Amino acid sequence: MTEEQSVTAGWRTVGMCGDGELFDLAGLNPWEYDWDSQSERIVVAHPYYPAQRHDVGVWVIRAPDRVVRFAAGEMSNGAWAFFLPVYP
């Protein structure tokens, strides 16, 4: 991914964690659920190195009490970043 590429508007960084590590994504731990692909990709800035751009997938978790749409990608070996849509 080139560093000059524009970040996809309408998404905010939630944070990063290790693969399988406890993480709060809109009140859910994403590792406890199946992720359904939305066949969509967005470009995000690395949370710790904002000049870096990464192409990540958009997913949905269907929990018993809610549906959470998010983007996630592995920024480096075992290090995942999560993003949520920004709603008006």
C-alpha positions in Angstrom: 0.0 0.0 0.0 1.4 3.4 -0.9 1.8 6.0 1.8 0.2 8.7 -0.4 -3.1 7.0 -0.7 -6.1 8.7 0.9 -7.8 7.3 4.0 -11.4 6.3 3.5 -13.7 8.9 5.1 -16.3 8.0 7.6 -14.3 5.7 9.9 -12.6 6.2 13.3 -9.9 4.2 14.9 -10.9 2.2 18.0 -7.5 0.7 18.8 -5.2 -2.2 18.4 -4.6 -5.6 20.1 -2.8 -8.8 19.7 -4.5 -11.7 17.8 -7.1 -13.2 20.2 -6.4 -10.7 23.0 -9.4 -9.3 24.9 -10.6 -6.2 23.2 -13.6 -3.9 23.5 -15.2 -3.3 20.1 -18.5 -1.4 20.8 -19.0 -3.5 23.9 -18.1 -6.8 22.3 -14.9 -8.9 22.3 -14.6 -9.5 18.5 -12.6 -12.7 19.0 -15.7 -14.3 20.6 -17.8 -14.0 17.5 -17.9 -15.0 13.8 -17.1 -12.2 11.5 -19.2 -11.9 8.3 -17.4 -10.3 5.4 -19.2 -7.4 3.8 -17.1 -7.8 0.6 -15.9 -4.2 1.1 -12.4 -2.8 1.7 -11.4 0.6 3.1 -8.0 2.4 3.4 -7.0 3.4 7.0 -4.1 5.0 8.7 -2.0 2.8 11.0 -3.1 3.8 14.6 0.6 4.2 15.8 2.2 5.2 12.5 -0.4 7.5 10.8 1.7 8.0 7.6 1.3 4.3 6.8 -1.8 3.2 4.9 -3.4 -0.2 5.1 -6.2 -1.8 3.1 -8.6 -3.6 5.5 -11.8 -5.5 5.3 -15.3 -4.5 6.5 -17.1 -7.0 8.7 -20.3 -7.5 10.7 -20.7 -9.3 14.0 -24.3 -10.5 14.7 -24.5 -10.8 18.5 -27.7 -11.8 20.2 -28.5 -8.2 21.2 -26.9 -6.1 18.4 -25.2 -6.0 15.0 -21.8 -4.3 14.9 -20.3 -3.2 11.5 -16.6 -2.6 11.7 -13.3 -2.7 9.8 -10.3 -4.7 10.9 -6.9 -5.6 9.6 -3.6 -7.1 10.7 -1.2 -4.2 10.7 1.8 -6.5 11.4 2.3 -10.1 12.5 -0.5 -10.7 15.1 -1.2 -7.0 15.7 -4.8 -6.1 14.7 -6.4 -2.7 14.3 -10.1 -2.0 14.6 -12.2 0.8 13.1 -15.9 1.8 13.5 -18.0 3.9 11.2 -18.7 7.5 12.1 -22.4 8.1 12.2 -23.8 11.7 12.2 
